Each structure stands twice: as structure tokens, then as C-alpha cells.
């Protein structure tokens, strides 16, 4: 197990370096001059002298790879530079917005797990019944509808028509309900299908036939089927954690949720390159780390995977 973890950690090094390089390159491919952008967002006339001074201040006159190495070293120390808009450290800006995003993602994940597991098992138990067909119809609609459209519909119904929930912000505890449901609906549809299909596949395995031949209770058999169906679901669920955090961009802007997604969209509008760079890097690293954790948990559950890894 230790050898497997060490091997996976070593394999992460070139991936992380590649991610950091792409994060730096993408911003540098922008046709806009960062020095001119930094001046314009602060309502300073971008004269030749002002642009040159700003380029010196931002170290933009240095060679490309020298700037990349400097940025990478600073990023490893948690220093992503300063925002062009308010001159505040980018790390502080993200640090202030990240708790709201994590709170939203945790609630959405809890809704996703509770609903998808219970409904997925229900569909598998009553395979082919009217209940199964009705649920699959709703699952299809949930998968087809984009999150921003679902968010607007929920806002119109529960906030405008019924006046039950707030439409924006996070002033009260109930403010998180609509954005969390909106964020979780797409994942709920995916995991209901995944759990249902895995359980139906396992119902046809020989161990189920032998269990029924031994006279085991149907509830006991379903528990074993559910346990053996969790492998692929667990892998997908682990990768959904960073997807939930990164996927809050649309939802946070619809419901004016003060999280990292909204911060990133504001940075894109203002061409605040240091914030965009930091967001891309952090989200990508989060995907890689979560992938590592999922692999470790999968190997713990199924030791046969260690040899394959």
C-alpha cells in the first residue's frame, strides 16, 4: 500500500508541473497587455510611460521562463500576486471567498448522496416497474436541463411565486437551499443512473443466484448487491467533489453567492489575470489531489487494484 501511494505521488509531480505551466501560458496568450489592463481597471490613462512603469512593476519585461519560474516559486508559497482591481493579495481574496463555496458544495454533496443512493436503490429493486420508469423520466429531464435554467425556475417558483426562500446572497441559513439544490440536481441524475445500472448488473451475478439458493433474505441479498455496486460510484463521487467546487461558477452568479466562482467571473470581466491564474491552478490541483485520494480509497476497498496500478 505504501509503495502504491509513493508511486502515485511521484506520478503527480509532472502532472502538477504541466498544470502550472498551462495555467501560466493560457493567461500569457491573451491579446491584452496585462500592464495596460492593470492601468485601465484602476481608471488610469494608459500612456506609454505609465505602461512601461507598470510593466516594470509587474516584472513583465523579464523573459518568459524566468517569469514562469518566479510565479511558480511564489505560488508554491501561497503567493499568487496582487489583484489588478483592488491591489489586495489574490490568496486573501480566494481565502475569503472559498469558505462560502465549500459550504455550498458540502450541502449540495449531501443532497446528492442522500437522494441518489435512496432513489437509485429504489429503481434497482423495482426494476421495470412504473416507479422505475417515472423516476428515469425525471432523471432524463434533470440531465437534459442546464443548471442555470433549473436555477431560474426554482427562483421563480419558490422565491417569486411562493415567497418561501430568498433569491440571493447568504444572509440567512435558508439562502443556501435553492443554490444547493440547483447545483446538486445534475449530479443526482447521474448517480441515480449509475447506482441503478450497477445494481441491476450485479443482480445477474452468480453470487446472487447462490445466495437465493441458500435461502437468504432478499433484504440481505440487496445489501450485498449494493455494497458490490459502490466501486464505480465511489470513484465517480470522489471526482465530483472538485467538480462541485469548480461548477459553482454559474450557480453562484445566478444566486449572488459570494464564493470563488463569482470571484472568478468578476475577474474575467475585469481581466484580473492574477485571480484567473490562481483559480485555474487551484481547481486543477484540486482535481489531481482528489483523483489521488479516490485511487487510495479504491485500493483500500479492493486490494486487487494494487497490482493493476
Secondary structure by P-SEA (a helix, b strand, c coil): caaaaaaaaaaaaaaaaaaaaaaaaaaaaccccaaaaaaaaacccccaaaaaaaaaaacccccaaaaaaaaaaaaaaccccccccccccaaaaaaaaaaaaaaaaaaaaaaaaaaaaaaaaaaaaacccaaaaaaaaaaaaaaaccaaaaaaaaaaaccccccccccccccccccaaaaaaaaaaaaaaaaaaaaaaaaaaaaacaaaaaaaaacccaaaaaaaaaaaaaaaaaaaaaaaaaaaaaaaaaaaaaaccccaaaaaaaaaaacaaaaaaaaaaaaaaaaaaaaaaaaaaaaaacccccccc
